[in-house]
Amino acid sequence: MSDGPGENELWTVAEAATYWGVTESRARAILAKRGIKRVSGYPADRIQAVELRQGARTDLHEGTAVVEGSTQSPTITRLTQPAEKSASI
């Protein structure tokens, strides 16, 4: 792998993953989503042209508001309530 993309230079999935700082599996997904086809490697200039935008889930933090009346409201409410103790027989 070189510092700059060479004309017709091809990279492996491992090199793309290292360049982006992701796993090889994630690199394959990025390449497929961007329509970068494999030809005994991936075009280095196309890999280096990809700008990764990483969003964050907002539903995993405490204090996340649940909109009353939404279809998810009853499920989220059940999941956040303490479990009921069952009576022993």
C-alpha positions as CSV (number, residue, x, y, z in Angstrom):
1,M,0.0,0.0,0.0
2,S,1.4,3.4,-0.9
3,D,0.7,6.9,0.5
4,G,-1.1,8.1,-2.6
5,P,-3.2,6.3,-5.1
6,G,-1.4,5.2,-8.2
7,E,-3.1,4.9,-11.6
8,N,-4.6,1.4,-11.8
9,E,-3.2,0.5,-8.3
10,L,-5.3,-2.3,-6.7
11,W,-5.7,-2.9,-3.0
12,T,-6.9,-5.9,-1.1
13,V,-9.8,-5.8,1.3
14,A,-7.3,-5.8,4.2
15,E,-5.5,-2.7,2.8
16,A,-8.9,-0.9,2.4
17,A,-9.9,-1.9,6.0
18,T,-6.5,-0.6,7.3
19,Y,-6.8,2.6,5.4
20,W,-10.3,3.3,6.8
21,G,-9.6,1.9,10.2
22,V,-12.5,-0.7,10.1
23,T,-12.7,-4.5,10.0
24,E,-12.4,-6.4,6.7
25,S,-16.1,-7.3,6.9
26,R,-17.1,-3.6,7.3
27,A,-14.7,-2.7,4.4
28,R,-16.4,-5.3,2.1
29,A,-19.8,-3.7,3.0
30,I,-18.5,-0.2,2.3
31,L,-17.1,-1.3,-1.1
32,A,-20.3,-3.1,-2.1
33,K,-22.5,-0.1,-1.0
34,R,-20.3,2.3,-3.0
35,G,-20.4,0.0,-6.1
36,I,-16.7,-0.5,-6.1
37,K,-16.2,-3.7,-8.0
38,R,-13.4,-6.2,-7.2
39,V,-10.9,-6.9,-10.1
40,S,-8.2,-8.9,-8.4
41,G,-8.2,-6.1,-5.8
42,Y,-10.0,-2.8,-5.5
43,P,-9.0,0.5,-7.1
44,A,-6.9,2.5,-4.6
45,D,-8.1,5.8,-5.9
46,R,-11.8,4.8,-5.5
47,I,-11.1,3.6,-1.9
48,Q,-9.3,6.8,-1.0
49,A,-12.2,8.9,-2.5
50,V,-14.7,7.4,0.0
51,E,-15.7,9.7,2.9
52,L,-17.0,7.7,5.8
53,R,-19.8,9.3,7.7
54,Q,-20.6,7.6,11.0
55,G,-23.9,8.3,12.7
56,A,-24.7,7.3,16.3
57,R,-27.8,5.5,17.5
58,T,-29.8,7.7,19.7
59,D,-32.1,5.1,21.2
60,L,-29.5,3.4,23.4
61,H,-29.0,6.2,26.0
62,E,-30.8,6.7,29.3
63,G,-33.2,9.5,29.1
64,T,-34.1,9.0,25.5
65,A,-37.6,10.3,25.0
66,V,-40.3,7.9,23.9
67,V,-43.1,9.6,22.0
68,E,-46.4,8.7,23.6
69,G,-48.8,7.1,21.1
70,S,-46.0,5.8,18.9
71,T,-46.1,2.2,17.8
72,Q,-42.9,1.6,19.8
73,S,-44.1,3.2,23.0
74,P,-45.8,0.2,24.6
75,T,-42.8,-2.1,23.9
76,I,-40.2,0.4,25.2
77,T,-42.3,1.1,28.3
78,R,-42.5,-2.7,29.0
79,L,-38.8,-3.1,28.5
80,T,-37.9,-0.2,30.8
81,Q,-40.2,-1.2,33.7
82,P,-38.8,-3.5,36.5
83,A,-39.8,-7.1,36.0
84,E,-42.8,-8.2,38.0
85,K,-42.1,-10.9,40.6
86,S,-44.2,-14.1,39.9
87,A,-46.0,-15.6,42.9
88,S,-44.6,-18.9,44.0
89,I,-47.1,-21.8,44.2
